[in-house]
Amino acid sequence: SVTTDTDQTLTCTIGGLNANHAVTVTWKDPNEAEVADSDTTNYVLIPGTVDGDGIQNAQLTIKQAKMASYADQTSFTYKCSVTSSQYSDSPSSGEQDVVANLEEILIGTSF
């Protein structure tokens, strides 16, 4: 089963970016509901910045209070998608699954 007695962090890794233009990352929970910045009881969202190689690592920390709801599961899937901050008319990317399996919690997804 999933480790639920501690906070767990998922990472969405986005590459090929311009250094001064981080993307906006949106996360969805396993029920397809958008994870809100304001839900500080259950989550910590860190958007990340673009490094010198054009890579941004956005992190979603799922707090223990939320992790308890996954106690009877062997895995769960959150989704991340990105929207350009540089090209405001660009559509968002497709959603990428970020899967937590057993104790293998820190997962990177590349676009």
C-alpha positions in Angstrom: 0.0 0.0 0.0 1.0 3.6 -0.3 2.9 5.2 2.5 0.5 7.5 4.2 2.1 8.5 7.5 4.1 11.4 6.0 3.9 14.1 3.4 4.8 12.9 -0.2 6.1 15.0 -3.1 5.4 14.5 -6.8 7.5 16.3 -9.4 6.5 17.5 -12.9 9.6 18.2 -15.0 9.2 20.5 -18.0 12.1 21.0 -20.5 12.9 23.1 -23.5 12.0 26.4 -21.8 13.4 29.9 -22.1 15.2 30.9 -18.9 13.1 34.0 -18.2 9.7 32.3 -18.9 8.6 29.7 -16.4 5.4 27.9 -17.3 2.2 27.8 -15.2 1.7 24.3 -13.9 -1.8 23.0 -13.1 -2.3 19.8 -11.1 -5.4 17.6 -10.9 -6.1 15.0 -8.2 -7.2 11.4 -8.9 -10.9 12.6 -9.1 -9.9 15.1 -11.9 -10.4 18.1 -9.5 -7.9 20.9 -9.9 -5.6 21.3 -6.9 -6.0 24.8 -5.5 -3.1 26.9 -4.1 -5.5 27.8 -1.3 -5.9 24.2 -0.1 -3.1 24.4 2.3 -4.6 21.7 4.6 -3.9 19.1 1.9 -1.2 20.4 -0.4 1.9 22.6 -0.9 2.4 23.7 -4.5 5.9 24.9 -5.6 5.9 26.1 -9.2 9.6 26.0 -9.6 11.8 28.2 -11.8 13.6 27.6 -15.1 17.2 26.6 -14.6 20.1 27.3 -17.0 19.3 24.2 -19.0 15.7 25.3 -19.7 14.2 22.9 -17.2 11.5 23.7 -14.6 10.6 21.3 -11.8 7.2 21.9 -10.4 6.4 20.1 -7.2 3.2 19.0 -5.5 3.5 18.0 -1.9 0.6 15.9 -0.7 0.2 16.5 3.0 -0.3 13.6 5.5 -3.9 14.7 6.0 -4.7 14.0 2.3 -2.4 11.0 2.1 -4.6 9.2 4.7 -7.4 9.0 2.1 -5.1 6.8 0.0 -4.4 4.3 2.8 -6.2 1.4 1.1 -4.7 1.9 -2.4 -1.6 0.5 -4.0 -1.2 3.6 -6.2 -2.8 6.9 -7.2 -2.5 9.2 -10.1 -2.3 13.0 -10.2 -2.0 14.9 -13.5 0.0 18.0 -14.4 -0.4 20.2 -17.4 1.4 23.4 -18.3 0.5 26.8 -19.9 3.0 29.1 -21.4 3.7 32.4 -19.6 5.6 33.7 -22.6 2.9 33.0 -25.2 -0.4 33.8 -23.6 -2.5 32.6 -26.6 -1.0 29.2 -26.6 -3.2 26.4 -25.3 -2.2 24.3 -22.3 -0.3 21.1 -22.8 -2.0 17.8 -22.6 -2.2 16.3 -19.1 0.6 14.1 -18.0 0.1 11.4 -15.4 2.3 11.4 -12.3 1.7 8.1 -10.6 2.6 7.2 -7.1 3.3 3.5 -6.7 3.8 2.0 -3.3 6.8 3.8 -1.7 8.1 5.1 -5.0 6.7 8.5 -4.5 9.1 11.0 -6.1 8.2 10.7 -9.8 9.4 13.0 -12.7 7.3 13.5 -15.8 8.9 15.1 -18.9 7.1 16.8 -21.7 
